Amino acid sequence: MNTTALSPTTEATARLTADSLSYRYPDGTHALHDVALTVSPGEIVAVLGPSGAGKSTLMRCLAGLHTPTAGTVRHDDADLTRLRGRARRHALARCGLVFQEFELVGPATVLSNVLIGRLVHQPPLVSLLHLVRRSDREIAVRALLRVGLEPQLRKRADSLSGGQRQRVAIARALAQRPDVLLADEPVANLDPRTAAAVVDQIVALAREENLATVLNLHDTALATRIADRIVGLRDGRLVFDRPVQAVDAALLDELYAGQQS
């Protein structure tokens, strides 16, 4: 398979950069091998590949949830692999995350869940005392308005449909005021129609906010419809990084050949 990248984002314009990224789990599993990736502000990159390709591990490294075995992850000039303490906390605050499992506090209200996205910006004393600043509440309500859930803000999160819960997760990420958005299989638990609507909303909001965005997806048709670039991973290695116009059915068939997606 041709592994040559066709006109990917240059590092000079990148907001998010992974360089020579490798990750080995404690049990010895080598999940990523020398992966490189760059994403510019406002750019939508979809990551595709069969199960076990290393997509989720890549996302966790980009988010700072895993420390790479080798290589670097940079948000602008901040190297997440070197930062510690307050500097690392501030850098991670710039990265909004949307997960497959929603990661909501079920018994809490929708508004309370979205306010979690503001914790990274609060002084420690405010967080410890469980105080809610008016400015944070206004930001959270606006985020819910943008995803169409303002009428549900006082409902319990676990009373909502799957699509609504994922929109709460999106609002929580927006409330964080990030400049990087990472979505790890955000619609894997949704029916196809709802999944398409949720991904369309993520993309629309990311473009409005000029966010460098990476989505880990299983649906190749959805990915090629919404992305600017497609990154193919297999066995933890970068197979291709191409503009969406340069990704055809034959290339995708080869990426998934002999494996289940």
C-alpha positions as CSV (number, residue, x, y, z in Angstrom):
1,M,0.0,0.0,0.0
2,N,1.3,3.5,-0.8
3,T,2.1,5.2,2.5
4,T,3.0,8.6,0.9
5,A,1.0,11.5,2.4
6,L,-0.4,13.8,-0.2
7,S,-0.1,17.5,0.9
8,P,-0.8,17.0,4.6
9,T,-0.8,20.1,6.9
10,T,2.7,21.5,7.4
11,E,4.0,21.9,10.9
12,A,4.3,25.6,10.4
13,T,0.5,25.9,10.2
14,A,-0.3,23.1,12.6
15,R,-2.1,23.5,15.9
16,L,-1.8,19.9,16.8
17,T,1.4,17.9,16.0
18,A,2.4,14.3,16.7
19,D,5.9,13.4,15.7
20,S,7.5,9.9,15.7
21,L,4.8,8.8,18.1
22,S,5.0,5.3,19.5
23,Y,3.2,3.7,22.4
24,R,3.8,0.4,24.2
25,Y,1.3,-0.9,26.8
26,P,2.7,-2.4,30.1
27,D,1.9,-5.9,28.8
28,G,4.3,-5.3,25.9
29,T,1.7,-4.7,23.2
30,H,3.1,-2.2,20.8
31,A,0.0,-0.1,19.8
32,L,1.6,2.7,17.9
33,H,4.8,2.7,15.7
34,D,6.4,6.0,14.7
35,V,3.1,7.8,13.8
36,A,3.2,11.4,12.5
37,L,0.2,13.7,12.3
38,T,-0.5,17.4,12.0
39,V,-3.8,19.3,12.2
40,S,-4.4,23.0,11.5
41,P,-7.0,25.3,13.1
42,G,-10.4,24.6,11.5
43,E,-9.2,21.4,9.8
44,I,-11.3,18.2,10.2
45,V,-9.2,15.0,10.1
46,A,-10.9,11.5,10.3
47,V,-8.9,8.5,11.5
48,L,-9.9,5.2,9.9
49,G,-8.7,1.7,10.3
50,P,-9.7,-1.8,11.4
51,S,-10.3,-2.7,15.0
52,G,-7.0,-3.0,16.9
53,A,-5.3,-0.5,14.5
54,G,-4.3,1.8,17.4
55,K,-6.9,4.5,16.7
56,S,-8.0,5.0,20.3
57,T,-4.5,4.8,21.6
58,L,-3.6,7.6,19.2
59,M,-6.4,9.7,20.4
60,R,-5.4,9.1,24.1
61,C,-1.9,10.2,23.3
62,L,-3.0,13.3,21.5
63,A,-5.3,14.2,24.4
64,G,-2.5,13.7,27.0
65,L,-4.2,10.8,28.6
66,H,-1.4,8.5,27.6
67,T,2.3,9.4,27.7
68,P,4.0,8.2,24.5
69,T,6.8,5.6,24.8
70,A,8.6,7.7,22.2
71,G,8.0,10.8,20.2
72,T,6.2,14.1,21.0
73,V,2.7,15.6,21.0
74,R,2.5,19.4,20.7
75,H,-0.4,21.8,20.9
76,D,1.1,24.8,19.2
77,D,4.5,25.2,21.0
78,A,3.5,23.2,24.1
79,D,5.0,19.7,24.2
80,L,2.5,17.6,26.3
81,T,5.1,14.9,26.8
82,R,7.4,17.3,28.8
83,L,4.9,19.5,30.6
84,R,4.2,18.9,34.3
85,G,2.0,20.4,37.0
86,R,0.1,23.7,36.3
87,A,1.6,24.1,32.8
88,R,0.3,20.7,31.8
89,R,-3.1,21.3,33.3
90,H,-3.4,24.6,31.3
91,A,-2.3,22.9,28.1
92,L,-4.7,20.1,28.5
93,A,-7.5,22.6,29.1
94,R,-7.2,23.6,25.5
95,C,-8.2,20.1,24.3
96,G,-11.9,19.2,24.3
97,L,-12.7,15.5,24.4
98,V,-15.8,13.6,23.2
99,F,-15.9,9.9,24.0
100,Q,-17.9,6.9,22.7
101,E,-19.4,6.2,26.2
102,F,-20.5,9.8,26.8
103,E,-18.8,9.9,30.2
104,L,-21.6,11.8,31.9
105,V,-22.7,11.8,35.5
106,G,-26.1,10.2,35.0
107,P,-27.9,11.4,38.2
108,A,-26.6,15.0,37.7
109,T,-28.4,17.6,35.6
110,V,-27.5,18.3,32.0
111,L,-26.3,21.8,33.1
112,S,-24.1,20.3,35.9
113,N,-22.5,17.9,33.4
114,V,-21.7,20.7,31.0
115,L,-20.3,22.8,33.9
116,I,-17.7,20.1,34.4
117,G,-16.1,21.5,31.3
118,R,-15.4,24.7,33.1
119,L,-13.5,23.1,36.0
120,V,-10.2,23.4,34.2
121,H,-10.6,27.2,34.2
122,Q,-11.6,27.6,37.8
123,P,-9.3,28.6,40.7
124,P,-8.8,25.6,43.0
125,L,-10.8,27.1,45.9
126,V,-13.8,27.6,43.6
127,S,-13.7,23.9,42.6
128,L,-13.2,22.7,46.2
129,L,-16.2,24.7,47.5
130,H,-18.3,23.5,44.5
131,L,-19.1,27.1,43.7
132,V,-20.5,28.1,40.3
133,R,-19.4,31.4,38.9
134,R,-22.0,33.3,36.9
135,S,-19.6,33.5,33.9
136,D,-19.2,29.8,33.9
137,R,-22.9,29.2,34.0
138,E,-23.5,31.6,31.1
139,I,-20.9,29.8,29.0
140,A,-22.4,26.4,29.8
141,V,-25.9,27.5,28.9
142,R,-24.7,29.0,25.7
143,A,-23.0,25.7,24.8
144,L,-26.3,23.9,25.4
145,L,-28.1,26.4,23.3
146,R,-25.7,25.7,20.4
147,V,-26.4,22.0,20.5
148,G,-30.2,22.5,20.9
149,L,-30.5,21.2,24.4
150,E,-31.3,24.4,26.4
151,P,-34.8,23.1,27.2
152,Q,-33.2,20.0,28.8
153,L,-30.7,21.8,31.0
154,R,-32.4,20.8,34.3
155,K,-33.1,17.2,33.3
156,R,-31.0,14.3,34.6
157,A,-28.5,13.3,32.1
158,D,-29.5,9.6,32.3
159,S,-33.1,10.5,31.3
160,L,-32.0,11.6,27.8
161,S,-31.7,9.6,24.6
162,G,-28.3,8.5,23.3
163,G,-28.1,11.2,20.8
164,Q,-29.0,13.8,23.4
165,R,-26.4,12.5,25.8
166,Q,-23.7,12.8,23.2
167,R,-24.8,16.4,22.5
168,V,-24.4,17.0,26.2
169,A,-20.8,15.7,25.9
170,I,-20.3,18.0,22.9
171,A,-21.6,21.0,24.9
172,R,-19.3,20.1,27.8
173,A,-16.3,20.1,25.4
174,L,-17.4,23.4,23.9
175,A,-17.8,24.9,27.4
176,Q,-14.1,24.2,28.0
177,R,-13.3,26.7,25.2
178,P,-10.8,24.5,23.6
179,D,-8.8,25.1,20.4
180,V,-8.3,21.3,19.8
181,L,-11.3,18.9,19.6
182,L,-10.7,15.1,19.8
183,A,-13.7,12.7,19.3
184,D,-13.0,9.0,19.9
185,E,-15.7,6.9,18.1
186,P,-18.3,9.5,19.3
187,V,-21.2,7.8,17.5
188,A,-20.4,4.1,17.8
189,N,-23.3,3.6,20.1
190,L,-25.9,5.5,18.0
191,D,-28.1,4.5,15.2
192,P,-26.9,5.5,11.7
193,R,-29.3,8.5,11.3
194,T,-28.5,9.9,14.7
195,A,-24.8,9.2,14.3
196,A,-24.7,11.2,11.1
197,A,-26.6,14.1,12.7
198,V,-24.2,14.2,15.7
199,V,-21.1,14.1,13.5
200,D,-22.5,16.8,11.3
201,Q,-23.0,18.9,14.4
202,I,-19.5,18.3,15.7
203,V,-18.1,19.3,12.4
204,A,-20.2,22.4,12.1
205,L,-19.3,23.6,15.6
206,A,-15.6,22.8,15.0
207,R,-15.6,24.9,11.8
208,E,-17.4,27.8,13.5
209,E,-14.9,27.7,16.4
210,N,-11.9,27.1,14.1
211,L,-10.9,24.0,16.1
212,A,-8.2,21.6,15.0
213,T,-10.4,18.5,15.0
214,V,-9.6,14.7,14.9
215,L,-12.4,12.2,14.8
216,N,-11.9,8.5,15.2
217,L,-14.6,6.9,13.1
218,H,-15.7,3.4,11.8
219,D,-18.1,4.6,9.1
220,T,-16.0,5.2,6.0
221,A,-18.8,6.8,4.1
222,L,-19.4,9.3,6.9
223,A,-15.7,10.0,7.3
224,T,-15.2,10.8,3.6
225,R,-18.3,13.0,3.6
226,I,-17.3,15.3,6.5
227,A,-13.5,15.3,6.6
228,D,-10.8,17.4,5.0
229,R,-8.2,14.7,5.4
230,I,-8.3,11.0,6.0
231,V,-5.6,9.2,8.0
232,G,-5.4,5.4,7.7
233,L,-4.0,3.3,10.5
234,R,-3.3,-0.4,10.5
235,D,-1.4,-2.4,13.1
236,G,-0.4,0.8,14.8
237,R,1.3,2.2,11.7
238,L,0.4,5.2,9.5
239,V,-0.7,3.7,6.2
240,F,-1.8,6.9,4.5
241,D,-2.5,10.6,5.2
242,R,-4.4,12.1,2.3
243,P,-6.9,14.9,1.4
244,V,-10.3,13.3,1.2
245,Q,-10.4,13.8,-2.6
246,A,-7.5,11.4,-2.9
247,V,-9.1,8.6,-0.9
248,D,-11.0,6.2,-3.0
249,A,-12.8,2.9,-2.5
250,A,-9.8,0.8,-3.6
251,L,-7.6,2.5,-1.0
252,L,-10.1,1.9,1.8
253,D,-10.7,-1.7,0.7
254,E,-6.9,-2.3,1.0
255,L,-6.8,-0.6,4.4
256,Y,-9.4,-3.0,5.8
257,A,-8.4,-6.1,3.7
258,G,-8.6,-9.3,5.7
259,Q,-9.9,-7.6,8.9
260,Q,-13.1,-6.5,10.3
261,S,-13.7,-2.8,10.6
